[in-house]
Amino acid sequence: IYANPAIWESEHRWRATLQRIPQVSSLPDPMFAITQFISSPETRLGAQETMLSISQKFPWFGKLDARGEMALRDALAAAERFQTQIRETVASVKRGYYDLAYLDEALRITREDRELLEHFEEVAETRYATGRGIQQAVIKIQAEITKDSDRLYLLNRLRETVAANLNTLMDRPPHDPIPTLMGLSAYPVEFNLERLYAMGRSNRHELKAAQYMVEKGDQAIRLAKKEYFPDFKVGLNYVFVDKRDDLMGKLNPPEDNGRDILGIMLGFNIPLWEGKNMSRVRGATETRLASERNYEKIEN
């Protein structure tokens, strides 16, 4: 069953979500820029020709951590959905085998019944031919034989369908033969309702995935509240300065003639539009409430 494509799909989706954690919890890529002056600004030390800039954005404290926690909850939920897919496939295969065992037993009993009826039909025909029986007894037995034949036809068609579904679950061609199943046994189980509830809450993967979505909602609210604070940008500028080639510059060159310029840049965005930030918080809160209701729905 582990060749089942649905299981592989679920596993690949889980592994894909794992790769998002380092993406969202890392700093943005640094920015590098080149400025070539078309009309060079003149300075006392010469004309500015080219400027190189490199900058790095730093989100406000805790933003990267919150994004990483959200991605982690997505990955944990995907892992639970992966386990859910495995369990559902295993359960479906088990149900399919028991269905086949039931159908094979029903086919065996129906064949035996028809063989017995065919024997009684011969006896009834013999008795009727010798004048010791009535024709209606023969007709009645023949009608029962016809019912058994119809039942055998329906059971065989149903078995083909169940076998095809079972082969599909195990990633095999639908028409692969499955031999007659004999001797599948069942065993009695002591059902305690409260114990079953406790087992469901502890082991149900869908419930765990829903809980991780609630926790993700908590982190989303935390991140939305941090959007009220600015992100910082730190940069470094380097400007190439050409030596003065005018008459005064040649006759009396200034000290440090043609010296390049080095500058440091510090900036930050201004979270001015409060309505936008309030909408982020409200949206994250509503999503968290929806996740909580989804948890309750699955628990029910």
N, C-alpha and C positions, 0 to 999 in steps of 0.2 A: 504493500500500500504506500510505502514511502516514495515510490515512483509516481504517485498520483500528481498530475500537473498542478492541481489546486494547492497541494501542500508546498510544492516548490515555489509557486507564485507567492504564497504567503511568506515563505522564508526569505525570498529575495526582497519583498517589500519591507520586511523587518530589517534586513541588513542595510537596505537603502536609507532607512530612517536613522540608523546608527551613524551613517556618514554625515548627517546634517549637524550633529553635535559640534564637531570642531569648526564647521563652517560658520555657524551663528555665534559661537562663543569666542571667536578670534577677532583681533583688531581688523578694521578694513585695510585694504591694500594701500600702501603709500602712493602718493601722487607725485609724478615727476613731470616737469614742464620746461620747455625752452621758449624763450622770447627773443626774437630777432628784431631789433629796432630798424624800421624802415627809415624813419627820420631820427637820427641818433641824438639823444639829449646831450648838450654840451655842459661839461662841468669844468671846474678850475683845473682838474687834473687830466682832462681829456674827454673825448666823446665816448658815451656808453654804446657798445656794439651789440652784445648778446647777454642775456640773463638766464641763468639756470636756477630752477626752483625745485625743491623737494619738500613735501609736507606729509604729515601724518595726523589722521583724525582720531581723537580719543573720546569715546562715549562717556557719559556721566557714570560715576561710580555705581556699580551694581547692574547696569543695563546688560552687559555681556553675560554676566552670571545668570540673570533672569532668563535671557534668551537660551542659554545653554540648558537651564533647568527645564524650560518648556520643550526643547528638542529631546531631552532625556525622557520626559514623560511620554512623548510621542513614541519613542523607541521602545519603552517598557510596555506601552499599550499594544504596539505592533507585535512584540514578543508574545503577549498573551493571546492575541488573535491568531498567531501562528500555532500556538498550542491548542487553541480552540479548533482550528482546521484539522489538526492531527486527530484530536479526540472525536470530532464529528465523522471523519473518514473511517476511523477504526470502528466506531459504533455502527455506521452504515454498513460496513463489510460484515460485521457480526450479525446484524439484522438480516442482511441478505442471505447469509449461510443458513440461519435458522428458518427463513422463509423457504429456501430451497429444500431443506430437510423436511419441512412440513409438507411441501408439494410432492416430494418424492414418496413420502409415507402415504399421502392421499392417493397418489397414482397407484401405489402398490395395493392398497385396500380396494380401490375401485376396480382394478384388474381382477383381483381375486373374487370380488362380488360378481363381476360379469361372467367369469368362468363358472362360478357356482350356478348363476342363473341359466347359462347355456346348458349346463348339465340337467337342471330341472326342466328346461325346455325340451330336451330329448326325451326325458321321462314322461312329460305331459303329452308330447306328440305320440309317443308309443301307447300310452293309456287311451288317448283319443282314437288312435287307429284301431285299437282292439275293442273299442266300444265301452271301456271302463272309465273314461274321462270325458270332459266337455271341452268344446272348442274355446270357450271364453277363458279358461284357465291358461291355454296356450297363448292367446292374444295378450292376456295380462302380463305374462312372463316376458313376452317379446317387447312389450312397451317398457318394462323395467330395463331390459337389455339396451334398448335405444337410449334411455336416460343415462345409463352408465357410459355408453359410447359418446354421447354429447358431453358428459362430464369429463371424460378422458381427453376429449379434444380441447376443451376450455382449459383444463389443468396443464396440458402440454404447451398451449400458447402462453399461458401465464408463466410457466417455468422458463420459456425462452426469453420473455421480457425480464424476469428477475435475474437470470443468468447473464444477460447482456448488460444490465445495470451493474452487476457485481464485477464483471470483467472490466467495465469502464472505470470503476473505482480503483481497480488494481492496475490500471494502465495497460490492459491487454486488449487485443481485438475483440469486439463484441460477440463474435460468433465462435470464439474458442470454446471447445467442449468442457463442461464441468461434470465430472462423473457423479453417479447417483450417490447421494449422501445418506448414510445409514448409521444409526446408533448415536446421533447427537443427543447428549443428555442435558437436562436442566436440573438445577438444584434449588431447593426452597430457600428463601431469604427472609430473615426476620426484619420486618419494616417497622422502624420507630420514627414517627413523623418528625419529632423535634430533632432527633439525631440527623435525619436527612436534611432538615433545614440548616443545621450547623455545618454539615459537610458541604452543602451548596455554597454557603457564605464563605467558607474557607478555601474551596477548591475551584469554584466556577470561574473559568478564565475570562468570560465576558464581563463578570462583575468586577474582577481585578482591573481589566482594561478600562471600564467605566470610571473606576476610582482614580486611575491615573489621569484621566481626562479632567476630573474635578480638580486634581492637584495642578494640572497644567493651567486651568482657569485661575487658580490662586496666583501663579507666577505671571500670568498675562495681566492681571490687575496690578501686581507689583510693578511690572514693566511700564504699564500705561501711566501710573502715577509718577514714575521717574522721567516721563517725557516733559514734565513741567520744568526740568532742569536742563541747562544747555550742554551741548557737546563742544569739546575744545579741539582746536587745530593748531599744531605747532609746525613751523616750517623754517627752511633755511634758503636764503637767496644768495647767489653768487653772480656778480656782474663783471663782465670783461670790459675794461676801459682802455681805449686806444691812446697812445701818447699824442700830445698836442703837436700839430704840424703847421700851426699858423705862425706868422712872423714873430710875434711877441713870445710865443711858446718856445720858438727855436733860439731867439736871442737871450731870453731870460726864463729858462724852463723852471716851473715850480718844483718845490720839494715833493718827492714821491710822484713825479710825473708818470702818468699811465698806470697808477696803482689800481688794482681791481678792488671791487667793493664787496664786502661780506655783510649780510644782514640776517637777522632773526625775526621771524613772523609769529605772532600769537593771535589767535582769533577764536571766536565762539559764536554759535548761532543764538538768536534771541527768541525764546518761546513766547512770542507776543500774543498769538491768537488763542486766548483761553478757551473759546468755544470748541476749537478743534481738539484740544487736550481733554476737555471735559467729555467730549463724545468718545474719545478713546477709552476713558475709564468706564463710562456707562456701557459701551459696547462689550468690553471685557467682562464687566459684571454680569451682563445678561447672558453672555456665553457660558460663564461659570455656572449660573443658575440653571441653564439648559442642561449642562453636563450633570448637575446634581439631580435634576428630575429624571434624566436618562438612567442614572444609577438606581434610583428608586423604582423605575419601571422594570429594569432587569431583575432587581431583587424581588419584586412582586411576582 
